Amino acid sequence: MLNQDNDNIGYLCGRLYYVLESCDGISEGYMVEEASTRPVHGFPSLINRSQRALAKNKSKDKLVTEIIGKIDATTAFPENLSMLDQGQFWFGYFAQRTDLGKE
């Protein structure tokens, strides 16, 4: 079940990755590896690549904006996620996937 109050950076990155993946069809394995372990190296290009798809899907664009709004702007995307945060990434990813599947 999606936890909207979970502000763990790994959880938020997992949620964000799923939304971007679902609107842009990102399927390269290296992208999820970068996003789930070294977010600062994965997310800027993922977000840039997804802009057209997000412009066509206002509900997912709004969701991306909400998730990014929960990320501390002073630290933004971290260089590395700890093993605990990598686990949270996958919890966030699958929770978001389940939640969007209900729509």
Gaussian input, Z-matrix of N, CA and C with variables (Angstrom, degrees):
# hf/3-21g

backbone

0 1
 N
 C     1     B1
 C     2     B2     1     A1
 N     3     B3     2     A2     1     D1
 C     4     B4     3     A3     2     D2
 C     5     B5     4     A4     3     D3
 N     6     B6     5     A5     4     D4
 C     7     B7     6     A6     5     D5
 C     8     B8     7     A7     6     D6
 N     9     B9     8     A8     7     D7
 C    10    B10     9     A9     8     D8
 C    11    B11    10    A10     9     D9
 N    12    B12    11    A11    10    D10
 C    13    B13    12    A12    11    D11
 C    14    B14    13    A13    12    D12
 N    15    B15    14    A14    13    D13
 C    16    B16    15    A15    14    D14
 C    17    B17    16    A16    15    D15
 N    18    B18    17    A17    16    D16
 C    19    B19    18    A18    17    D17
 C    20    B20    19    A19    18    D18
 N    21    B21    20    A20    19    D19
 C    22    B22    21    A21    20    D20
 C    23    B23    22    A22    21    D21
 N    24    B24    23    A23    22    D22
 C    25    B25    24    A24    23    D23
 C    26    B26    25    A25    24    D24
 N    27    B27    26    A26    25    D25
 C    28    B28    27    A27    26    D26
 C    29    B29    28    A28    27    D27
 N    30    B30    29    A29    28    D28
 C    31    B31    30    A30    29    D29
 C    32    B32    31    A31    30    D30
 N    33    B33    32    A32    31    D31
 C    34    B34    33    A33    32    D32
 C    35    B35    34    A34    33    D33
 N    36    B36    35    A35    34    D34
 C    37    B37    36    A36    35    D35
 C    38    B38    37    A37    36    D36
 N    39    B39    38    A38    37    D37
 C    40    B40    39    A39    38    D38
 C    41    B41    40    A40    39    D39
 N    42    B42    41    A41    40    D40
 C    43    B43    42    A42    41    D41
 C    44    B44    43    A43    42    D42
 N    45    B45    44    A44    43    D43
 C    46    B46    45    A45    44    D44
 C    47    B47    46    A46    45    D45
 N    48    B48    47    A47    46    D46
 C    49    B49    48    A48    47    D47
 C    50    B50    49    A49    48    D48
 N    51    B51    50    A50    49    D49
 C    52    B52    51    A51    50    D50
 C    53    B53    52    A52    51    D51
 N    54    B54    53    A53    52    D52
 C    55    B55    54    A54    53    D53
 C    56    B56    55    A55    54    D54
 N    57    B57    56    A56    55    D55
 C    58    B58    57    A57    56    D56
 C    59    B59    58    A58    57    D57
 N    60    B60    59    A59    58    D58
 C    61    B61    60    A60    59    D59
 C    62    B62    61    A61    60    D60
 N    63    B63    62    A62    61    D61
 C    64    B64    63    A63    62    D62
 C    65    B65    64    A64    63    D63
 N    66    B66    65    A65    64    D64
 C    67    B67    66    A66    65    D65
 C    68    B68    67    A67    66    D66
 N    69    B69    68    A68    67    D67
 C    70    B70    69    A69    68    D68
 C    71    B71    70    A70    69    D69
 N    72    B72    71    A71    70    D70
 C    73    B73    72    A72    71    D71
 C    74    B74    73    A73    72    D72
 N    75    B75    74    A74    73    D73
 C    76    B76    75    A75    74    D74
 C    77    B77    76    A76    75    D75
 N    78    B78    77    A77    76    D76
 C    79    B79    78    A78    77    D77
 C    80    B80    79    A79    78    D78
 N    81    B81    80    A80    79    D79
 C    82    B82    81    A81    80    D80
 C    83    B83    82    A82    81    D81
 N    84    B84    83    A83    82    D82
 C    85    B85    84    A84    83    D83
 C    86    B86    85    A85    84    D84
 N    87    B87    86    A86    85    D85
 C    88    B88    87    A87    86    D86
 C    89    B89    88    A88    87    D87
 N    90    B90    89    A89    88    D88
 C    91    B91    90    A90    89    D89
 C    92    B92    91    A91    90    D90
 N    93    B93    92    A92    91    D91
 C    94    B94    93    A93    92    D92
 C    95    B95    94    A94    93    D93
 N    96    B96    95    A95    94    D94
 C    97    B97    96    A96    95    D95
 C    98    B98    97    A97    96    D96
 N    99    B99    98    A98    97    D97
 C   100   B100    99    A99    98    D98
 C   101   B101   100   A100    99    D99
 N   102   B102   101   A101   100   D100
 C   103   B103   102   A102   101   D101
 C   104   B104   103   A103   102   D102
 N   105   B105   104   A104   103   D103
 C   106   B106   105   A105   104   D104
 C   107   B107   106   A106   105   D105
 N   108   B108   107   A107   106   D106
 C   109   B109   108   A108   107   D107
 C   110   B110   109   A109   108   D108
 N   111   B111   110   A110   109   D109
 C   112   B112   111   A111   110   D110
 C   113   B113   112   A112   111   D111
 N   114   B114   113   A113   112   D112
 C   115   B115   114   A114   113   D113
 C   116   B116   115   A115   114   D114
 N   117   B117   116   A116   115   D115
 C   118   B118   117   A117   116   D116
 C   119   B119   118   A118   117   D117
 N   120   B120   119   A119   118   D118
 C   121   B121   120   A120   119   D119
 C   122   B122   121   A121   120   D120
 N   123   B123   122   A122   121   D121
 C   124   B124   123   A123   122   D122
 C   125   B125   124   A124   123   D123
 N   126   B126   125   A125   124   D124
 C   127   B127   126   A126   125   D125
 C   128   B128   127   A127   126   D126
 N   129   B129   128   A128   127   D127
 C   130   B130   129   A129   128   D128
 C   131   B131   130   A130   129   D129
 N   132   B132   131   A131   130   D130
 C   133   B133   132   A132   131   D131
 C   134   B134   133   A133   132   D132
 N   135   B135   134   A134   133   D133
 C   136   B136   135   A135   134   D134
 C   137   B137   136   A136   135   D135
 N   138   B138   137   A137   136   D136
 C   139   B139   138   A138   137   D137
 C   140   B140   139   A139   138   D138
 N   141   B141   140   A140   139   D139
 C   142   B142   141   A141   140   D140
 C   143   B143   142   A142   141   D141
 N   144   B144   143   A143   142   D142
 C   145   B145   144   A144   143   D143
 C   146   B146   145   A145   144   D144
 N   147   B147   146   A146   145   D145
 C   148   B148   147   A147   146   D146
 C   149   B149   148   A148   147   D147
 N   150   B150   149   A149   148   D148
 C   151   B151   150   A150   149   D149
 C   152   B152   151   A151   150   D150
 N   153   B153   152   A152   151   D151
 C   154   B154   153   A153   152   D152
 C   155   B155   154   A154   153   D153
 N   156   B156   155   A155   154   D154
 C   157   B157   156   A156   155   D155
 C   158   B158   157   A157   156   D156
 N   159   B159   158   A158   157   D157
 C   160   B160   159   A159   158   D158
 C   161   B161   160   A160   159   D159
 N   162   B162   161   A161   160   D160
 C   163   B163   162   A162   161   D161
 C   164   B164   163   A163   162   D162
 N   165   B165   164   A164   163   D163
 C   166   B166   165   A165   164   D164
 C   167   B167   166   A166   165   D165
 N   168   B168   167   A167   166   D166
 C   169   B169   168   A168   167   D167
 C   170   B170   169   A169   168   D168
 N   171   B171   170   A170   169   D169
 C   172   B172   171   A171   170   D170
 C   173   B173   172   A172   171   D171
 N   174   B174   173   A173   172   D172
 C   175   B175   174   A174   173   D173
 C   176   B176   175   A175   174   D174
 N   177   B177   176   A176   175   D175
 C   178   B178   177   A177   176   D176
 C   179   B179   178   A178   177   D177
 N   180   B180   179   A179   178   D178
 C   181   B181   180   A180   179   D179
 C   182   B182   181   A181   180   D180
 N   183   B183   182   A182   181   D181
 C   184   B184   183   A183   182   D182
 C   185   B185   184   A184   183   D183
 N   186   B186   185   A185   184   D184
 C   187   B187   186   A186   185   D185
 C   188   B188   187   A187   186   D186
 N   189   B189   188   A188   187   D187
 C   190   B190   189   A189   188   D188
 C   191   B191   190   A190   189   D189
 N   192   B192   191   A191   190   D190
 C   193   B193   192   A192   191   D191
 C   194   B194   193   A193   192   D192
 N   195   B195   194   A194   193   D193
 C   196   B196   195   A195   194   D194
 C   197   B197   196   A196   195   D195
 N   198   B198   197   A197   196   D196
 C   199   B199   198   A198   197   D197
 C   200   B200   199   A199   198   D198
 N   201   B201   200   A200   199   D199
 C   202   B202   201   A201   200   D200
 C   203   B203   202   A202   201   D201
 N   204   B204   203   A203   202   D202
 C   205   B205   204   A204   203   D203
 C   206   B206   205   A205   204   D204
 N   207   B207   206   A206   205   D205
 C   208   B208   207   A207   206   D206
 C   209   B209   208   A208   207   D207
 N   210   B210   209   A209   208   D208
 C   211   B211   210   A210   209   D209
 C   212   B212   211   A211   210   D210
 N   213   B213   212   A212   211   D211
 C   214   B214   213   A213   212   D212
 C   215   B215   214   A214   213   D213
 N   216   B216   215   A215   214   D214
 C   217   B217   216   A216   215   D215
 C   218   B218   217   A217   216   D216
 N   219   B219   218   A218   217   D217
 C   220   B220   219   A219   218   D218
 C   221   B221   220   A220   219   D219
 N   222   B222   221   A221   220   D220
 C   223   B223   222   A222   221   D221
 C   224   B224   223   A223   222   D222
 N   225   B225   224   A224   223   D223
 C   226   B226   225   A225   224   D224
 C   227   B227   226   A226   225   D225
 N   228   B228   227   A227   226   D226
 C   229   B229   228   A228   227   D227
 C   230   B230   229   A229   228   D228
 N   231   B231   230   A230   229   D229
 C   232   B232   231   A231   230   D230
 C   233   B233   232   A232   231   D231
 N   234   B234   233   A233   232   D232
 C   235   B235   234   A234   233   D233
 C   236   B236   235   A235   234   D234
 N   237   B237   236   A236   235   D235
 C   238   B238   237   A237   236   D236
 C   239   B239   238   A238   237   D237
 N   240   B240   239   A239   238   D238
 C   241   B241   240   A240   239   D239
 C   242   B242   241   A241   240   D240
 N   243   B243   242   A242   241   D241
 C   244   B244   243   A243   242   D242
 C   245   B245   244   A244   243   D243
 N   246   B246   245   A245   244   D244
 C   247   B247   246   A246   245   D245
 C   248   B248   247   A247   246   D246
 N   249   B249   248   A248   247   D247
 C   250   B250   249   A249   248   D248
 C   251   B251   250   A250   249   D249
 N   252   B252   251   A251   250   D250
 C   253   B253   252   A252   251   D251
 C   254   B254   253   A253   252   D252
 N   255   B255   254   A254   253   D253
 C   256   B256   255   A255   254   D254
 C   257   B257   256   A256   255   D255
 N   258   B258   257   A257   256   D256
 C   259   B259   258   A258   257   D257
 C   260   B260   259   A259   258   D258
 N   261   B261   260   A260   259   D259
 C   262   B262   261   A261   260   D260
 C   263   B263   262   A262   261   D261
 N   264   B264   263   A263   262   D262
 C   265   B265   264   A264   263   D263
 C   266   B266   265   A265   264   D264
 N   267   B267   266   A266   265   D265
 C   268   B268   267   A267   266   D266
 C   269   B269   268   A268   267   D267
 N   270   B270   269   A269   268   D268
 C   271   B271   270   A270   269   D269
 C   272   B272   271   A271   270   D270
 N   273   B273   272   A272   271   D271
 C   274   B274   273   A273   272   D272
 C   275   B275   274   A274   273   D273
 N   276   B276   275   A275   274   D274
 C   277   B277   276   A276   275   D275
 C   278   B278   277   A277   276   D276
 N   279   B279   278   A278   277   D277
 C   280   B280   279   A279   278   D278
 C   281   B281   280   A280   279   D279
 N   282   B282   281   A281   280   D280
 C   283   B283   282   A282   281   D281
 C   284   B284   283   A283   282   D282
 N   285   B285   284   A284   283   D283
 C   286   B286   285   A285   284   D284
 C   287   B287   286   A286   285   D285
 N   288   B288   287   A287   286   D286
 C   289   B289   288   A288   287   D287
 C   290   B290   289   A289   288   D288
 N   291   B291   290   A290   289   D289
 C   292   B292   291   A291   290   D290
 C   293   B293   292   A292   291   D291
 N   294   B294   293   A293   292   D292
 C   295   B295   294   A294   293   D293
 C   296   B296   295   A295   294   D294
 N   297   B297   296   A296   295   D295
 C   298   B298   297   A297   296   D296
 C   299   B299   298   A298   297   D297
 N   300   B300   299   A299   298   D298
 C   301   B301   300   A300   299   D299
 C   302   B302   301   A301   300   D300
 N   303   B303   302   A302   301   D301
 C   304   B304   303   A303   302   D302
 C   305   B305   304   A304   303   D303
 N   306   B306   305   A305   304   D304
 C   307   B307   306   A306   305   D305
 C   308   B308   307   A307   306   D306

   B1=1.4451
   B2=1.5281
   B3=1.3086
   B4=1.4526
   B5=1.5223
   B6=1.3248
   B7=1.4605
   B8=1.5237
   B9=1.3205
   B10=1.4664
   B11=1.5263
   B12=1.3360
   B13=1.4629
   B14=1.5240
   B15=1.3293
   B16=1.4548
   B17=1.5262
   B18=1.3285
   B19=1.4602
   B20=1.5285
   B21=1.3289
   B22=1.4592
   B23=1.5266
   B24=1.3155
   B25=1.4655
   B26=1.5216
   B27=1.3175
   B28=1.4602
   B29=1.5206
   B30=1.3271
   B31=1.4685
   B32=1.5306
   B33=1.3285
   B34=1.4677
   B35=1.5226
   B36=1.3222
   B37=1.4724
   B38=1.5259
   B39=1.3193
   B40=1.4601
   B41=1.5186
   B42=1.3262
   B43=1.4683
   B44=1.5293
   B45=1.3202
   B46=1.4580
   B47=1.5280
   B48=1.3285
   B49=1.4549
   B50=1.5276
   B51=1.3266
   B52=1.4613
   B53=1.5282
   B54=1.3165
   B55=1.4550
   B56=1.5282
   B57=1.3251
   B58=1.4664
   B59=1.5265
   B60=1.3190
   B61=1.4632
   B62=1.5271
   B63=1.3102
   B64=1.4630
   B65=1.5247
   B66=1.3135
   B67=1.4640
   B68=1.5165
   B69=1.3199
   B70=1.4549
   B71=1.5259
   B72=1.3102
   B73=1.4519
   B74=1.5122
   B75=1.3251
   B76=1.4577
   B77=1.5209
   B78=1.3053
   B79=1.4608
   B80=1.5261
   B81=1.3180
   B82=1.4583
   B83=1.5200
   B84=1.3162
   B85=1.4551
   B86=1.5165
   B87=1.3432
   B88=1.4565
   B89=1.5208
   B90=1.3432
   B91=1.4667
   B92=1.5224
   B93=1.3206
   B94=1.4662
   B95=1.5240
   B96=1.3197
   B97=1.4604
   B98=1.5245
   B99=1.3158
   B100=1.4667
   B101=1.5204
   B102=1.3231
   B103=1.4669
   B104=1.5173
   B105=1.3356
   B106=1.4633
   B107=1.5207
   B108=1.3200
   B109=1.4652
   B110=1.5251
   B111=1.3316
   B112=1.4696
   B113=1.5300
   B114=1.3251
   B115=1.4670
   B116=1.5282
   B117=1.3089
   B118=1.4576
   B119=1.5310
   B120=1.3221
   B121=1.4620
   B122=1.5275
   B123=1.3188
   B124=1.4605
   B125=1.5168
   B126=1.3255
   B127=1.4595
   B128=1.5261
   B129=1.3101
   B130=1.4665
   B131=1.5333
   B132=1.3300
   B133=1.4729
   B134=1.5237
   B135=1.3407
   B136=1.4690
   B137=1.5241
   B138=1.3029
   B139=1.4649
   B140=1.5220
   B141=1.3321
   B142=1.4739
   B143=1.5239
   B144=1.3342
   B145=1.4694
   B146=1.5173
   B147=1.3118
   B148=1.4704
   B149=1.5217
   B150=1.3121
   B151=1.4648
   B152=1.5283
   B153=1.3146
   B154=1.4707
   B155=1.5187
   B156=1.3278
   B157=1.4624
   B158=1.5227
   B159=1.3227
   B160=1.4658
   B161=1.5218
   B162=1.3196
   B163=1.4679
   B164=1.5280
   B165=1.3115
   B166=1.4610
   B167=1.5222
   B168=1.3180
   B169=1.4586
   B170=1.5270
   B171=1.3131
   B172=1.4646
   B173=1.5287
   B174=1.3363
   B175=1.4687
   B176=1.5292
   B177=1.3293
   B178=1.4587
   B179=1.5279
   B180=1.3246
   B181=1.4589
   B182=1.5274
   B183=1.3234
   B184=1.4649
   B185=1.5229
   B186=1.3156
   B187=1.4632
   B188=1.5256
   B189=1.3203
   B190=1.4647
   B191=1.5304
   B192=1.3296
   B193=1.4599
   B194=1.5282
   B195=1.3219
   B196=1.4690
   B197=1.5221
   B198=1.3225
   B199=1.4716
   B200=1.5221
   B201=1.3193
   B202=1.4670
   B203=1.5269
   B204=1.3195
   B205=1.4596
   B206=1.5148
   B207=1.3198
   B208=1.4641
   B209=1.5290
   B210=1.3217
   B211=1.4654
   B212=1.5217
   B213=1.3179
   B214=1.4585
   B215=1.5284
   B216=1.3157
   B217=1.4633
   B218=1.5235
   B219=1.3257
   B220=1.4654
   B221=1.5210
   B222=1.3276
   B223=1.4621
   B224=1.5252
   B225=1.3197
   B226=1.4730
   B227=1.5272
   B228=1.3071
   B229=1.4617
   B230=1.5265
   B231=1.3374
   B232=1.4637
   B233=1.5243
   B234=1.3155
   B235=1.4641
   B236=1.5268
   B237=1.3296
   B238=1.4664
   B239=1.5207
   B240=1.3317
   B241=1.4540
   B242=1.5294
   B243=1.3297
   B244=1.4621
   B245=1.5274
   B246=1.3084
   B247=1.4685
   B248=1.5290
   B249=1.3293
   B250=1.4645
   B251=1.5311
   B252=1.3280
   B253=1.4576
   B254=1.5255
   B255=1.3398
   B256=1.4633
   B257=1.5244
   B258=1.3173
   B259=1.4642
   B260=1.5171
   B261=1.3282
   B262=1.4625
   B263=1.5359
   B264=1.3306
   B265=1.4685
   B266=1.5267
   B267=1.3297
   B268=1.4687
   B269=1.5201
   B270=1.3323
   B271=1.4690
   B272=1.5265
   B273=1.3255
   B274=1.4597
   B275=1.5197
   B276=1.3284
   B277=1.4628
   B278=1.5320
   B279=1.3245
   B280=1.4657
   B281=1.5202
   B282=1.3300
   B283=1.4689
   B284=1.5262
   B285=1.3460
   B286=1.4641
   B287=1.5180
   B288=1.3168
   B289=1.4668
   B290=1.5236
   B291=1.3063
   B292=1.4674
   B293=1.5177
   B294=1.3342
   B295=1.4682
   B296=1.5296
   B297=1.3135
   B298=1.4686
   B299=1.5213
   B300=1.3161
   B301=1.4614
   B302=1.5228
   B303=1.3266
   B304=1.4583
   B305=1.5183
   B306=1.3273
   B307=1.4742
   B308=1.5065
   A1=108.93
   A2=115.99
   A3=122.06
   A4=110.51
   A5=116.16
   A6=122.21
   A7=108.22
   A8=116.69
   A9=122.17
   A10=112.64
   A11=116.65
   A12=120.63
   A13=112.99
   A14=118.53
   A15=121.66
   A16=108.35
   A17=115.77
   A18=121.14
   A19=112.99
   A20=117.23
   A21=120.94
   A22=108.30
   A23=117.01
   A24=120.67
   A25=112.02
   A26=118.06
   A27=120.38
   A28=110.87
   A29=116.65
   A30=121.89
   A31=110.37
   A32=116.13
   A33=119.71
   A34=111.33
   A35=117.09
   A36=120.28
   A37=110.72
   A38=117.45
   A39=120.37
   A40=111.99
   A41=115.66
   A42=119.83
   A43=110.02
   A44=115.61
   A45=120.79
   A46=110.96
   A47=116.58
   A48=119.42
   A49=110.71
   A50=116.68
   A51=118.22
   A52=111.21
   A53=118.11
   A54=120.09
   A55=110.13
   A56=116.91
   A57=119.96
   A58=110.95
   A59=116.33
   A60=121.42
   A61=110.49
   A62=117.05
   A63=120.39
   A64=112.86
   A65=117.90
   A66=117.83
   A67=112.29
   A68=117.43
   A69=119.62
   A70=112.67
   A71=117.97
   A72=120.42
   A73=113.82
   A74=117.63
   A75=121.64
   A76=107.74
   A77=116.54
   A78=117.64
   A79=113.01
   A80=117.73
   A81=119.53
   A82=109.65
   A83=116.81
   A84=121.63
   A85=113.42
   A86=116.82
   A87=118.73
   A88=111.76
   A89=116.93
   A90=119.34
   A91=111.12
   A92=117.73
   A93=119.00
   A94=109.67
   A95=117.47
   A96=118.99
   A97=110.64
   A98=117.24
   A99=120.72
   A100=110.79
   A101=116.80
   A102=120.91
   A103=111.88
   A104=117.03
   A105=120.04
   A106=113.51
   A107=118.09
   A108=119.85
   A109=112.56
   A110=117.07
   A111=122.15
   A112=109.55
   A113=116.21
   A114=120.64
   A115=115.20
   A116=117.91
   A117=119.46
   A118=111.71
   A119=116.85
   A120=120.63
   A121=112.67
   A122=117.24
   A123=119.93
   A124=115.40
   A125=116.86
   A126=118.78
   A127=116.62
   A128=121.10
   A129=117.44
   A130=113.28
   A131=116.93
   A132=118.01
   A133=111.57
   A134=117.81
   A135=120.00
   A136=111.14
   A137=116.07
   A138=120.29
   A139=110.25
   A140=116.97
   A141=119.89
   A142=111.22
   A143=116.87
   A144=121.21
   A145=112.38
   A146=117.09
   A147=121.28
   A148=113.88
   A149=118.42
   A150=120.37
   A151=113.77
   A152=118.28
   A153=120.17
   A154=111.43
   A155=115.90
   A156=120.15
   A157=110.57
   A158=117.45
   A159=120.44
   A160=111.17
   A161=116.78
   A162=120.05
   A163=111.12
   A164=116.80
   A165=121.17
   A166=112.72
   A167=117.13
   A168=120.85
   A169=108.70
   A170=115.86
   A171=121.86
   A172=113.14
   A173=117.93
   A174=118.94
   A175=110.98
   A176=117.14
   A177=119.50
   A178=110.85
   A179=117.26
   A180=120.64
   A181=110.02
   A182=116.32
   A183=121.15
   A184=110.25
   A185=117.21
   A186=121.71
   A187=110.89
   A188=117.71
   A189=121.55
   A190=109.35
   A191=116.59
   A192=121.33
   A193=110.98
   A194=117.10
   A195=121.08
   A196=111.03
   A197=117.21
   A198=120.64
   A199=109.98
   A200=117.41
   A201=120.59
   A202=110.43
   A203=117.06
   A204=120.84
   A205=113.61
   A206=117.97
   A207=122.13
   A208=111.97
   A209=116.61
   A210=120.43
   A211=108.35
   A212=116.15
   A213=122.31
   A214=109.39
   A215=116.56
   A216=121.47
   A217=112.54
   A218=118.07
   A219=119.35
   A220=111.98
   A221=116.94
   A222=118.91
   A223=111.79
   A224=116.89
   A225=123.28
   A226=110.69
   A227=116.87
   A228=120.85
   A229=108.71
   A230=117.13
   A231=119.44
   A232=112.77
   A233=114.17
   A234=121.17
   A235=110.33
   A236=116.49
   A237=122.18
   A238=110.08
   A239=116.31
   A240=121.50
   A241=108.24
   A242=115.92
   A243=120.19
   A244=108.28
   A245=116.39
   A246=120.01
   A247=110.18
   A248=117.07
   A249=120.73
   A250=110.31
   A251=116.59
   A252=120.15
   A253=112.24
   A254=117.38
   A255=119.79
   A256=110.06
   A257=116.78
   A258=120.13
   A259=110.79
   A260=116.73
   A261=121.04
   A262=110.73
   A263=116.55
   A264=120.71
   A265=109.43
   A266=115.86
   A267=119.31
   A268=112.04
   A269=117.55
   A270=119.17
   A271=109.71
   A272=116.85
   A273=120.69
   A274=112.34
   A275=116.20
   A276=121.58
   A277=110.55
   A278=116.21
   A279=119.20
   A280=112.64
   A281=117.47
   A282=119.67
   A283=110.07
   A284=116.54
   A285=119.61
   A286=110.74
   A287=117.13
   A288=121.31
   A289=110.51
   A290=116.74
   A291=121.16
   A292=110.54
   A293=116.45
   A294=120.14
   A295=111.05
   A296=118.48
   A297=120.69
   A298=111.48
   A299=116.82
   A300=120.56
   A301=112.95
   A302=116.57
   A303=121.53
   A304=112.19
   A305=116.78
   A306=120.06
   A307=111.93
   D1=135.66
   D2=-178.90
   D3=-66.59
   D4=131.08
   D5=177.45
   D6=-109.00
   D7=97.81
   D8=-178.01
   D9=-65.71
   D10=-17.66
   D11=-178.66
   D12=-92.86
   D13=-3.54
   D14=-179.66
   D15=-78.49
   D16=109.56
   D17=-178.88
   D18=-100.91
   D19=14.03
   D20=176.56
   D21=-60.75
   D22=132.03
   D23=-175.93
   D24=-60.26
   D25=-36.78
   D26=177.63
   D27=-64.41
   D28=-44.97
   D29=179.58
   D30=-61.22
   D31=-44.97
   D32=179.59
   D33=-64.75
   D34=-39.92
   D35=178.06
   D36=-64.24
   D37=-39.36
   D38=177.18
   D39=-62.99
   D40=-44.63
   D41=177.69
   D42=-60.72
   D43=-47.34
   D44=-178.06
   D45=-62.10
   D46=-43.78
   D47=179.99
   D48=-59.37
   D49=-43.82
   D50=-178.78
   D51=-62.89
   D52=-43.27
   D53=-179.04
   D54=-62.74
   D55=-44.51
   D56=178.83
   D57=-63.91
   D58=-42.04
   D59=178.90
   D60=-62.13
   D61=-41.43
   D62=-175.25
   D63=-72.08
   D64=-24.62
   D65=-179.85
   D66=-98.37
   D67=-19.53
   D68=-175.48
   D69=-114.55
   D70=-9.82
   D71=179.89
   D72=70.65
   D73=26.38
   D74=178.02
   D75=-61.72
   D76=124.40
   D77=-178.44
   D78=-134.88
   D79=0.77
   D80=-179.62
   D81=-66.93
   D82=127.43
   D83=-178.06
   D84=-60.27
   D85=-35.47
   D86=-178.56
   D87=-66.28
   D88=-27.65
   D89=-179.81
   D90=-68.19
   D91=-42.73
   D92=178.77
   D93=-69.19
   D94=-33.95
   D95=177.44
   D96=-64.60
   D97=-45.09
   D98=177.29
   D99=-61.82
   D100=-47.04
   D101=-177.11
   D102=-64.44
   D103=-36.67
   D104=-175.49
   D105=-86.34
   D106=-13.54
   D107=179.88
   D108=-119.60
   D109=-37.53
   D110=-177.77
   D111=-133.29
   D112=72.76
   D113=-172.84
   D114=-54.25
   D115=-36.22
   D116=-177.93
   D117=-63.30
   D118=-24.64
   D119=179.43
   D120=-90.04
   D121=-21.16
   D122=-177.00
   D123=-98.59
   D124=-43.20
   D125=-169.73
   D126=-71.99
   D127=-37.97
   D128=179.37
   D129=-55.35
   D130=-45.48
   D131=-179.91
   D132=-71.96
   D133=-34.71
   D134=176.77
   D135=-61.74
   D136=-44.70
   D137=-179.53
   D138=-65.88
   D139=-43.09
   D140=177.64
   D141=-60.29
   D142=-45.15
   D143=-179.08
   D144=-64.91
   D145=-25.61
   D146=-173.80
   D147=-91.07
   D148=-3.40
   D149=-173.25
   D150=-58.35
   D151=-43.38
   D152=179.47
   D153=-63.71
   D154=-45.72
   D155=-179.20
   D156=-64.62
   D157=-38.57
   D158=178.70
   D159=-67.56
   D160=-35.69
   D161=178.98
   D162=-63.60
   D163=-27.27
   D164=179.47
   D165=-88.72
   D166=-12.41
   D167=-177.04
   D168=-128.52
   D169=88.50
   D170=-173.74
   D171=-61.84
   D172=-34.94
   D173=-178.58
   D174=-68.01
   D175=-38.84
   D176=178.26
   D177=-74.68
   D178=-33.77
   D179=175.13
   D180=-61.25
   D181=-42.25
   D182=178.20
   D183=-63.89
   D184=-41.46
   D185=179.76
   D186=-64.93
   D187=-43.06
   D188=176.95
   D189=-59.39
   D190=-44.83
   D191=179.42
   D192=-61.14
   D193=-41.88
   D194=178.93
   D195=-64.05
   D196=-45.27
   D197=-178.58
   D198=-65.21
   D199=-47.92
   D200=179.60
   D201=-61.36
   D202=-34.59
   D203=178.09
   D204=-62.94
   D205=-20.36
   D206=178.87
   D207=-86.55
   D208=-12.00
   D209=-179.37
   D210=-84.61
   D211=130.59
   D212=-178.88
   D213=-59.50
   D214=117.59
   D215=-175.70
   D216=-65.41
   D217=-24.15
   D218=-179.32
   D219=-75.61
   D220=-27.37
   D221=178.77
   D222=-105.83
   D223=-23.30
   D224=179.73
   D225=50.14
   D226=-139.39
   D227=179.87
   D228=-82.15
   D229=126.67
   D230=-178.06
   D231=-72.93
   D232=157.64
   D233=176.37
   D234=-60.83
   D235=-46.23
   D236=-178.44
   D237=-138.75
   D238=150.56
   D239=171.17
   D240=-103.34
   D241=137.28
   D242=175.04
   D243=-65.89
   D244=168.94
   D245=177.71
   D246=-60.97
   D247=-38.63
   D248=177.65
   D249=-62.04
   D250=-45.09
   D251=179.34
   D252=-68.73
   D253=-30.84
   D254=174.85
   D255=-64.96
   D256=-38.26
   D257=174.69
   D258=-63.39
   D259=-41.52
   D260=177.72
   D261=-63.48
   D262=-34.32
   D263=176.94
   D264=-54.17
   D265=-48.94
   D266=-176.55
   D267=-70.25
   D268=-33.53
   D269=174.17
   D270=-62.62
   D271=-44.54
   D272=179.03
   D273=-64.75
   D274=-41.23
   D275=-180.00
   D276=-59.42
   D277=-52.52
   D278=-176.17
   D279=-73.00
   D280=-31.64
   D281=176.18
   D282=-65.52
   D283=-42.30
   D284=179.09
   D285=-67.54
   D286=-38.88
   D287=178.34
   D288=-61.71
   D289=-44.13
   D290=178.37
   D291=-64.13
   D292=-43.28
   D293=-177.88
   D294=-65.77
   D295=-44.11
   D296=179.72
   D297=-69.01
   D298=-27.07
   D299=177.99
   D300=-68.19
   D301=-18.37
   D302=179.38
   D303=-79.05
   D304=-17.77
   D305=-176.27
   D306=-74.26

